[in-house]
């Protein structure tokens, strides 16, 4: 059975380029092409939602020329891919802060969301200027503001209340989180939503990721027994 929601930390573009004697930009461009392919593969596999970590809140620390390249690549990719995404029924959403983005990129993001809002196929979420801690703090501030204005009682704040205002509230929690590139950490990605996600780490660098790699992760997921804190099947409760 395919996971309903797959989230991917796309890591390894720079190392892929360096190993080939290429500039980092070549790795990022190759990574964008792989993302295009994986969207189609995930949709065919029966995945309902796909969330890709494209630009973290920490990525602003990179050299200014690389940040400009990444943001321009994102803008051009949205513009290039939008017609195909729409034709295939994909709904596009961008999660994260937009405060520091250039106006041209914001316009492309807004247009992409509006243009695909009525589609009923794969829900594609692109996480940009996103951080899991940022999302939790943003939601906590929102709830605190509502309490201060008398709209909400403190005792009414529970997990469900908190969850309904998170950036991915429009999707089920990720069943499967994949990280490429050989690292085994979340790197501040979907900290709230991945409480019970299955975590799949692979040494494959993102520019080498393929439909075979994705299907291997999905097959691994299908063999997992998800207990959500309960005991395993067949194990006595006493």
Secondary structure, 3 states (H helix, E strand, C coil): CCCCEEEEECCCHHHHHHHCCCCHHHHHHHHHHHHHHHHHHHHHCCCCEEEEEEEEHHHHHCCHHHHHHHHHHHHHHHHHHHHHHHHCCCEEEEECCCCCCCHHHHHHHHHHHHHHCCCCCCEEEEEEEECHHHHHHHHHHHHHHHHHCCCCCHHHCCHHHHHCCCCCCCCCCCCEEEECCCCCCCCCCCCCCCCCCEEEECCCCHHHCCHHHHHHHHHHHHCCCCCCCCCCCCCCCC
